[in-house]
Amino acid sequence: MLFYLFVGLFAQTSSVYTKKNTYILKPFDGPLTNPHKGFTFPTNGTWSFSSDWEYGPGGSKNNKAWDVVTYGSGYQRWDKLNPERGVYNWKDLDKLLDEHEKHGMGYALRVLPYSSTKGISSNFTVEQDYDWTPQFVYSEGAQKGTATVTNNGTEYTIAVPIWDDPIYLQAHKEFAAALAEKYDGDPRIEYIDVRTFGNWGEWHTSQLKGSEMPSVEVQMDMLTYYASIFHKTQLALPATGRGGVYEHALSVGITKRDDGLIGTPDRENILVPAYEANLPTIAENLAGYTTMLNYNDIIPGGYLKWTLERWKKAITVAHLTFYVLDQDSDAGYRFYNDNKVHVDSMTKVIGYNFRITKAELMTVVDSAMATNTLNITVDNTGLAPCFFDIYMVAELVDNNGSVLSQFGKTIFIPKGTFKDEMSKEFEFVYTVPVKKTNLAIKKGVSVALSLYESESAYNNGKNPTVRFDNDGIQDNKKLLLTSCPHEFSRWDTIKVATDSDLGLRRRVCTRENCDSYEEEIISTSALKLINSDAIVSYAIENTIYVENVKDETVYLFNSKGELCDKKTAETDDLQISVQHKGVYFVVVNNQQYTVIVK
């Protein structure tokens, strides 16, 4: 209930009311997935999402790993997307992106120019099985070389691009330009690997004996070009791009993605420079979970096996924003079943994680205006900054969640500025003229907080996409703030009123961990009555307030002695509205109290 304070029984020379409401805040119980961070597993085709596949969403295995992955990942063939010069086929890729979006997921895009492993089935007799550079590139004069690759003890001689051939480089740049024109800023894509050179486009020629990477200068030039045409979508330098090339990538805003984690000792340290450059770090393990469980832990000459401790270390040391959940063909089914509790907890650790640790609503009412100030403290309890723009909105909603009014202005948080382990304080201000209804203190009205990826999404009435790590998340992803059911103490005099100075009294909530309070500013004439249980009557605007009259019948007369109203008070406090200014008389138990409505 709102207790208005007053200055005197017979005059309102000054009136200020202050009330603070402290909200109950608890962490969200359970896994918490959010966009532009988190876990992935391979989704190379739309079939990955089919319920007919036993490991797909809705499949017979009831694979709950789908509940904690936030984006899919997979490769595309350069020659399939770009079959002829100037000709591009995005149809199948768009279908795949749409399928991800339908399931609330983004997609990490990799366009590969080469994959030696794909030639095994035909014993490397068909070049197009493994060389995915478009044939028109060679028809226009790009040179091929040869390399040897060994499989099961047999050595094969295979064709391989000359990675620094000028025609090859130009063709790849033209494809990159078309890719940027089509997909830069596409919300369906989380990030794009720059896959120009080497086996699997991973900037190395391992398993391709005789093939050589281009010079550092050529590699840097390609990274500079990509950075010049992609202005919105995050780019990543994959796998073994290192040294000066890695440093140059970071300098132009291209982050690092590595795929040797856990299996190789301390591999996660490679990603730390990208984190220090304020870029999202991206990682995969050396192999799938089932394979890594059988590694021998012998170094050198072998690989480290998967353990829970090594998995958590990989995430925390590298300050990962994106990480593969598993690379096995069962879409993380075994991995998640074996490690569910730990995966659920790490959904709040990987990347950003916004938790409100303090929220208070302060209402100050004077003779002209009610000013409501919502102060909140938000901690980023994750391992990394938030690498996209955030728009924070406060709203007043009814019991059904319908929005009644925005509470103050939208707050903009630029990408990369809300870093891990950082705490930020935010303020929303909502003002209402006294003569109008103050929704912030109206019964049945609550405060909802939301995080949007764009201001236009909020303005167009869309639901938020990002969730706070707090209890009270609604189905529409808005956070409903709940209040302490206050149990206030009796009024205490803080400052005694004098003829020249107003007094102050306060009562506080007695519940543990709640510091809410209510205040009244009073004059000497009112103090004696307030500190007793005597009946008190006063006026604010066109409303007469009568206190300490529970179960009593209250009569209101005007200055002519005419009865204006008669009410029996059901609570200690009674309100009677009048239409005209002037002198009124409140009568209770044959006692008369004079009130002036100005």
Phi, psi and omega in degrees: 000144181269118180259108178283142179258161186219164183261326180199169179286329191241359180205145178247076180283332177201140182212119178225131179239134180231133176218136177241132180244121179261130184267146176281128183231125177227150175295153176292136182265108179125178179294149183225104177266146179218159183289156173062037175189169169106208191254156178222166161214166186299131173225080189278348180204167180298338179299336180300335184263003184285135175289346176288337176279130188300333180262001181281170177297125184085002179285172186296337180280351183051055187287101183284354176300333178297337182284341185245357174270142183249346178207156176257168180212151179178175183249156172235153178270132179301316185292335178282324179281334186225068187292331179220162180302127178076002180249128183228137182242098182261001190302306183293323178295318178298321177298319179294318178296319179297321180294320175299313182299320179300328181262015176072027183237151169267187182217135175263117189263134176225121177251113188264137175268349189194146176205100185298328183293337182282354178266358184297318186299330180253018182053034175061030179272343180244109186301322183295345176294326186237334177264105185260016170287132183304143183296331181296335179296318178287324180298331180273004171115359177295137184273144172256151171244190175231155176213167176246141179227141183250132177223121181052041176085353179259132181261130181242144172262125186229160177279148180209142179296151166276108195294336180253016175299131184301323180291320177298313181298317181294319179297320180291322178295320178296321176295317179300320179297318178293321178297318179294318180299324183278319194237354179299122181087001179295120184295348179281346184253127179281310178200165180233126172287140172272099189249066186271319193237149166087179180295130186059015182067025187262019174062038172204163179239031176298145184071003177240073184295123181107344177267141182236143175291153176291173182296161177302322181297319179293318179297316180296321180299319180295319178296319178299319180295313179303315181297334182281341184249341175257113184251346185237314183282136179291135176254154180225137172274118188276156166048248196262020170293117189221187175058224182296329178295316178298314180299319179294319178303313180298323183293336180254014173088012177265124185274187183243137172236127181239149183232030179241021187290155180071308183294329180253129184304131172059025182297332181297338181295337180299331185274349184300318178303325178293319176298317181293338176273009179063045177235151181290133178267147188226138183210155168230162175279169180296328181202184178290160182304312183298319178295316185290335177296339183259005176294162190260356179065017180262118179233128359279174178099355180206200183226154176286139179279163179287130170224157180299320181296318180292326179295313180293324178297318179302319181291314188283317182295319182277357183049052189293141169259321180234137182207141177289134174285316177194153178251004179290164185281001181262019178054044174075011186301306181293317182303312184290321177298324181283334191227027188307309184301319183286322177296315180303316182291326182283347173298335179268353183259316182293135181068209180277161173202112186263118179235127176280123182256346180205137177211128181222140175247116179254125178246125178237122181243126172242194186292343184244327193217144169256122181248118180251124182239119177260115178252126178231149174244126182241131176252138169269100184268008177276192184260355188213162174293169172270117188262033171211159181295142179237139175239116183260131186231137171247139182223155172259126185232156178271186184297339179267001181085002179288138184283127177264324182192149169286142180259099181074197185264157174292138180255129182258130177239107183296151182299145177078359183263339179262089189275166178296148182065015179261143175243131181234144177253136181232151183227129173244133182237129181231115183249145182219131173301145184304327183287347180256159181293129177269097184299332185296336181243009181283139180299136180087002179252133181235167177259131176242137178246142184220154176237121182245154176274346177207150179290329180294327179298319178291314182298333180268009174080016179280158176283154178293160180251342183251139182248141171287153175271064180220148173295144180109010177290128180272171180300332179273010177073008174275149180261119179268118179283135178246150187255159171291133174286085193301138170241097188278147173284176174289162180295136175242137178282121179266320179218127181282137179286146174238180180296334183253336184241141176284149178266172180220134172225157189212150169227144188241159177286135183268358180287148183296139177065021176238129180244029176291151179207164173232147183231154171227138172257128191225162177254171180301321183296332181269339190300316183298319181288322184294325183279004176240184176264016182293157178290136181235135175225142181199172183231140169231121186055232183258026179239131176259130181251134178233124184248157178064042183233026181303132179070004179266152174267126185247128178251139177239122179245150173271184185292344178271000181083012180273137179288120180263328183198155177215123182219147171258124186282127177271343177231182180294335188241135182233139178241134178230123179270142178234156184266336187237152175281164179134192182267135178231157179237124175262127181239123177224124180054044178065009175260137185250136179231132182266134180228135178251122176261115184266000000 
